[in-house]
Amino acid sequence: MLKTIKHCLTVAVAAAALSVHAQPLDGPLRIVVGYAPGGSSDRVARIVADKLQAKLGVPVIVDNKAGAGGRLAAQQLKNTPANQNVLMLANPAVMVVAPLVFKDNGYDAERDFVPVSHVNNYEFAVAVGTAIPVRELSHLIAWLRVNPGKANFGVPATGSLPHFFGLMVGQKAGVDAQVVGYRGSAPLLNDLMGGQVAVAFDTFDTVLPQHEGGKIRILAVSSAERSPHAPNIPTFKEAGMDLVATGWNTFFAPSSMPKAKVEMLSKAIREVMQDPDTVRKFNDSKMTAVVSTQAQTQAMLKAFRAQWAPVVKTSGYQP
């Protein structure tokens, strides 16, 4: 009799746990992106949102909350009530760099948010305009040493990872570079193509179309191996500079969200990222899809902070 009761209790507990994890959302899911439509983070959010909507059976809305380099979205999300269905897609500029450089950031990246799922990685690239007489990274370094007044590195935003990656390259090359921050990739690339800035650092997927169109030249990519999207472009290591760096996009939930709901959303996103059509859409956007559990996402964030925090602090950068 006692064994029967224990068995019934075990089955009941297991069933209750299963129902919690399988329970659908009680309304639409909102995905907040801290940037304007059209950028790489926005593209990632929309690919995943489209797939999640079919999987979850509820509307999934991408909500662009641009401002303060992505920090505005985080500042608003941290105060989300527990009963709301909302996630944020964020990158290292918001979750790693900003907490290190802003004295009053308006949020605590580790306390106010829960990592849900790491969904893609991206690389950085160094590119020059076609008027610059260099075709290899070593040629660029030699040219900058001869022309120190032209060692201006354009980046899509001050305080972004391309900003700090450019500083890392300058330090390794022994070049006293001045970083020129723009209000996004579009004006940066316009100036690069027009010759107003000599060198640009940005995400690889952003600059590749202009390279393919012959409007700029990418000299090296920051991944450990050559990109399958452009196998003729060498890595920094192959070009003679021992440097590997990547960025990422990851979904975060406000810390107020119930644990069971976070786990359910993490599982749903992980399944979406395994969908061959999702992988194809990421490939078409020149981005690398990632399938990650919550535990793997947390481990990635810990390792990433350990790699980049010293770089940001050593730079002395102040907003």
C-alpha positions in Angstrom: 0.0 0.0 0.0 2.8 2.4 1.0 4.7 1.6 -2.3 1.5 2.3 -4.2 1.0 5.7 -2.5 4.7 6.7 -3.1 4.3 5.6 -6.8 1.2 7.7 -7.2 2.9 10.7 -5.6 5.9 10.3 -7.9 3.7 10.2 -10.9 1.7 13.2 -9.8 4.8 15.3 -9.2 6.3 14.3 -12.5 3.0 15.1 -14.3 2.8 18.5 -12.5 6.4 19.3 -13.5 5.7 18.3 -17.1 2.5 20.4 -17.3 4.5 23.5 -16.0 7.1 23.1 -18.7 4.6 22.3 -21.4 2.2 25.0 -20.4 1.8 27.5 -23.3 2.2 31.2 -22.9 -0.9 33.0 -21.8 -0.5 35.8 -24.4 1.8 37.3 -27.0 5.6 37.2 -26.5 7.4 40.5 -27.0 11.1 40.5 -28.0 12.8 43.8 -27.3 15.8 44.9 -29.4 17.8 47.9 -28.4 18.5 49.0 -31.9 16.7 50.4 -35.0 15.2 48.0 -37.5 17.6 46.7 -40.2 20.7 46.0 -38.1 22.2 42.5 -37.5 20.6 42.2 -34.0 17.2 43.1 -35.5 17.6 40.6 -38.3 18.4 37.8 -35.7 15.4 38.7 -33.6 13.0 38.6 -36.6 14.3 35.3 -37.8 13.8 33.7 -34.4 10.5 35.5 -33.7 9.0 34.1 -36.9 9.9 30.5 -35.9 8.9 31.0 -32.3 5.5 32.2 -33.3 4.8 28.9 -35.1 6.2 26.8 -32.3 4.5 28.6 -29.4 1.2 29.3 -31.1 1.0 32.9 -29.9 2.0 36.2 -31.6 5.7 37.0 -31.2 6.4 40.7 -31.7 9.8 42.4 -32.2 9.8 45.7 -30.4 12.7 48.0 -31.4 13.6 50.3 -28.4 16.5 52.2 -29.9 18.5 54.6 -27.7 21.6 55.0 -25.6 23.5 52.3 -27.6 21.0 49.6 -26.6 21.1 50.5 -22.9 17.6 52.1 -23.0 16.0 48.7 -23.8 17.8 47.1 -20.9 16.9 49.9 -18.5 13.2 49.4 -19.3 13.2 45.6 -19.4 14.7 45.2 -15.9 11.5 46.6 -14.3 9.2 44.2 -16.2 6.5 42.6 -13.9 6.7 38.8 -13.5 3.4 38.2 -15.4 4.6 39.7 -18.7 6.0 37.7 -21.6 9.0 39.6 -22.7 12.6 38.8 -23.7 15.5 41.0 -24.8 17.9 40.1 -27.6 21.2 41.7 -26.5 24.9 41.8 -27.5 28.1 42.3 -25.6 27.9 46.1 -26.0 24.9 46.1 -23.7 25.7 43.2 -21.4 29.5 43.4 -21.0 31.0 46.7 -22.1 28.4 49.2 -20.8 28.5 47.9 -17.2 32.3 48.4 -17.3 32.4 52.0 -18.7 29.3 53.7 -17.4 29.3 54.8 -13.8 25.5 54.9 -13.6 24.5 52.3 -16.1 20.9 52.1 -15.0 20.9 48.3 -14.7 23.0 45.4 -13.4 23.7 43.0 -16.3 24.1 40.0 -14.0 21.5 40.7 -11.3 18.7 42.1 -13.3 18.6 39.6 -16.2 18.6 35.8 -16.7 20.4 34.3 -19.7 17.9 32.3 -21.8 19.7 31.2 -25.0 22.8 32.1 -27.0 21.7 32.1 -30.7 24.5 33.3 -32.9 28.1 34.4 -33.2 29.6 37.0 -35.4 33.1 38.0 -36.4 34.8 41.4 -37.0 36.6 42.6 -40.1 39.0 45.3 -41.0 38.2 47.0 -44.3 39.7 49.9 -46.4 38.3 52.0 -49.1 39.3 51.2 -52.7 41.4 54.4 -52.8 43.8 53.1 -50.1 46.7 51.4 -51.9 46.8 48.2 -49.8 45.5 44.7 -50.3 46.9 42.9 -47.3 46.9 43.5 -43.5 50.7 43.7 -43.4 50.5 46.4 -46.2 48.0 48.4 -44.2 50.2 48.3 -41.1 53.2 49.5 -43.1 51.1 52.2 -44.7 49.7 53.5 -41.4 53.3 53.7 -40.0 54.3 55.8 -42.9 51.1 57.9 -42.7 50.4 58.2 -39.0 48.0 61.1 -39.6 45.7 58.8 -41.4 45.5 56.2 -38.6 41.8 56.9 -38.0 39.8 53.8 -37.4 36.1 54.2 -38.1 33.7 52.1 -36.0 29.8 51.9 -36.0 29.6 53.2 -32.4 31.9 54.3 -29.6 32.0 51.8 -26.9 31.0 48.9 -29.3 33.0 45.7 -29.7 34.4 46.9 -33.1 35.7 49.9 -31.2 37.7 47.8 -28.7 38.7 45.3 -31.4 40.1 48.2 -33.4 42.1 49.3 -30.4 43.4 45.8 -29.9 44.6 45.7 -33.6 46.2 49.1 -33.2 48.1 48.0 -30.1 49.4 44.8 -31.7 50.4 46.7 -34.8 52.2 49.4 -32.8 50.0 52.1 -34.4 48.7 55.0 -32.4 45.2 54.9 -33.8 42.4 57.4 -33.2 38.9 55.8 -33.1 36.2 57.7 -34.9 32.7 56.6 -33.7 29.7 56.8 -36.1 25.9 56.6 -35.5 25.7 53.1 -37.1 27.2 51.1 -39.8 25.5 52.8 -42.8 27.2 56.2 -42.3 30.5 54.5 -41.5 30.4 52.6 -44.7 29.4 55.6 -46.7 32.4 57.5 -45.4 34.7 54.5 -46.0 33.5 54.2 -49.6 33.8 58.0 -50.1 37.3 58.2 -48.7 36.4 60.3 -45.6 37.8 57.6 -43.3 40.7 55.3 -44.3 40.0 52.2 -42.2 36.9 50.7 -40.7 36.2 48.0 -38.2 32.7 46.5 -38.1 31.0 43.1 -38.0 31.9 40.9 -40.9 28.3 40.3 -42.0 27.8 44.0 -42.3 30.8 44.9 -44.5 30.8 41.7 -46.7 28.1 42.9 -49.2 30.1 46.0 -50.0 33.3 43.9 -50.3 31.5 41.6 -52.7 30.3 44.6 -54.7 33.9 45.9 -55.1 33.2 49.1 -53.1 35.6 48.3 -50.2 38.3 45.7 -49.5 38.2 43.5 -46.4 41.7 42.6 -45.4 41.1 40.1 -42.6 38.4 38.5 -40.5 38.7 37.9 -36.7 37.4 34.3 -36.6 39.7 31.3 -35.8 39.0 29.9 -39.3 38.1 31.5 -42.6 34.5 32.2 -43.1 32.6 29.8 -45.4 30.8 32.9 -46.8 34.1 34.4 -48.0 36.9 31.7 -48.1 39.3 34.0 -49.9 39.6 36.4 -47.0 42.3 35.4 -44.5 42.0 35.4 -40.8 44.0 37.8 -38.7 46.2 34.9 -37.7 46.9 33.9 -41.3 47.6 37.6 -42.0 50.4 37.6 -39.4 48.5 39.0 -36.3 47.8 36.5 -33.4 44.2 37.7 -32.8 40.9 35.9 -32.6 37.7 37.6 -31.4 33.9 37.1 -31.8 30.7 38.7 -30.7 27.3 37.2 -30.1 23.5 37.7 -29.7 21.8 36.2 -26.7 18.2 36.2 -25.4 17.8 37.4 -21.8 14.7 37.4 -19.6 14.1 39.9 -16.8 15.0 38.3 -13.4 11.3 38.6 -12.4 10.2 36.0 -15.0 9.3 32.7 -13.3 11.9 30.0 -13.7 9.6 27.5 -15.4 8.7 30.0 -18.1 12.4 30.9 -18.7 13.2 27.2 -19.0 10.3 26.7 -21.4 11.3 29.6 -23.6 15.0 28.4 -23.6 13.9 25.0 -24.8 11.7 26.5 -27.5 14.4 28.7 -28.8 16.9 25.9 -28.8 14.6 23.8 -30.8 14.0 26.7 -33.2 17.8 27.1 -33.7 18.0 23.4 -34.7 15.5 23.9 -37.5 17.3 23.6 -40.9 15.3 26.5 -42.3 16.5 28.7 -39.4 20.1 27.7 -40.1 19.6 28.5 -43.8 18.2 32.0 -43.0 21.2 32.7 -40.8 23.6 31.5 -43.5 21.8 33.7 -46.0 22.4 36.7 -43.7 26.1 35.7 -43.5 25.7 34.8 -39.8 26.5 31.7 -37.8 23.6 30.1 -35.9 24.2 28.6 -32.4 22.3 26.0 -30.5 22.8 26.4 -26.8 21.3 25.3 -23.5 20.9 27.7 -20.6 24.0 26.3 -18.8 26.1 26.6 -22.0 24.9 30.2 -22.4 25.9 31.1 -18.9 29.3 29.4 -19.3 29.9 31.4 -22.6 29.0 34.7 -20.9 31.4 34.0 -18.0 34.3 33.2 -20.4 33.5 36.2 -22.6 33.5 38.6 -19.7 36.8 37.2 -18.6 38.3 37.8 -22.0 37.0 41.3 -22.7 36.9 43.0 -19.3 40.7 43.5 -19.2 40.7 44.9 -22.7 37.9 47.4 -21.9 39.5 48.5 -18.6 43.0 48.8 -20.1 41.8 51.0 -22.9 40.8 53.7 -20.4 37.7 54.4 -22.5 35.2 56.8 -21.0 31.9 57.6 -22.6 
